[in-house]
Every structure is written in structure tokens, then in C-alpha cells.
Amino acid sequence: MSLKRVCFNCGSSSFVSDRSLGGKIVCSKCGSSSFKNKSSSIFKSKKLIFLAIAIAILIIII
């Protein structure tokens, strides 16, 4: 399971170290310094979780 950083504002995954800010990591597209870790795990997907819950409820009803 690998973690990938993405920009919180624009969703870009390209970052640079800004020397004028003391080496702080910023987005190269929008200049924002806020980012989040995006997991590539399939179990983190909300759509997959909702689909599994819907199938479980359907099986219980039948």
C-alpha cells in the first residue's frame, strides 16, 4: 500500500520545495501548501464500501 500526496485545493500531485519559504513544500500548480495523503488501497474507496453495504442489505432482505 503506497501513499501519494495530492494538493488539497487542486488535486495535483506535483510539488516543489519553495526556497523563499525556507524549503516548505508547495504545489507547483496553485502554490498552496496544504496537501493530503491519498491511499491507493481499494478498501479506502467510499463507493466500494457503499456498494458492499447495499449488496449485504439486498442479501439479508432476500
C-alpha positions in Angstrom: 0.0 0.0 0.0 1.6 3.2 -1.1 0.7 6.7 -0.1 0.6 9.5 -2.6 0.5 13.2 -1.8 -2.2 15.3 -3.5 -2.9 19.0 -3.2 -6.0 19.8 -1.1 -7.0 22.6 -3.4 -6.5 21.5 -7.0 -5.8 17.8 -6.6 -2.4 18.0 -8.3 0.4 15.6 -7.4 3.4 17.7 -8.4 5.1 19.6 -5.5 8.2 21.7 -5.3 10.3 23.0 -2.4 10.0 26.8 -2.2 13.3 28.3 -1.2 11.7 31.6 -0.2 9.6 29.9 2.4 12.5 28.0 4.0 12.1 24.8 2.0 8.4 24.4 2.6 6.7 22.0 0.2 4.1 23.8 -2.0 2.0 22.7 -5.0 3.6 23.6 -8.3 0.3 24.4 -10.0 -1.6 26.5 -7.5 1.0 27.4 -4.9 -0.9 26.0 -1.9 1.0 24.5 1.0 -1.9 22.3 2.1 -1.8 18.7 0.9 -3.2 15.3 2.0 -2.1 11.7 1.7 -4.2 9.7 -0.8 -4.1 6.0 -0.3 -4.2 3.7 -3.3 -5.9 1.0 -1.4 -9.1 -0.3 -2.9 -10.7 -0.6 0.5 -10.4 3.1 1.2 -12.8 3.9 -1.7 -16.2 5.1 -0.3 -18.0 3.8 -3.4 -16.8 0.3 -2.8 -17.9 0.5 0.8 -21.4 1.7 -0.1 -21.7 -1.0 -2.8 -20.8 -3.7 -0.3 -23.3 -2.4 2.2 -26.0 -2.3 -0.5 -25.3 -5.9 -1.5 -25.3 -7.1 2.1 -28.7 -5.4 2.7 -30.1 -6.9 -0.5 -28.9 -10.4 0.6 -30.5 -10.0 4.0 -33.8 -8.9 2.5 -34.0 -11.8 0.1 
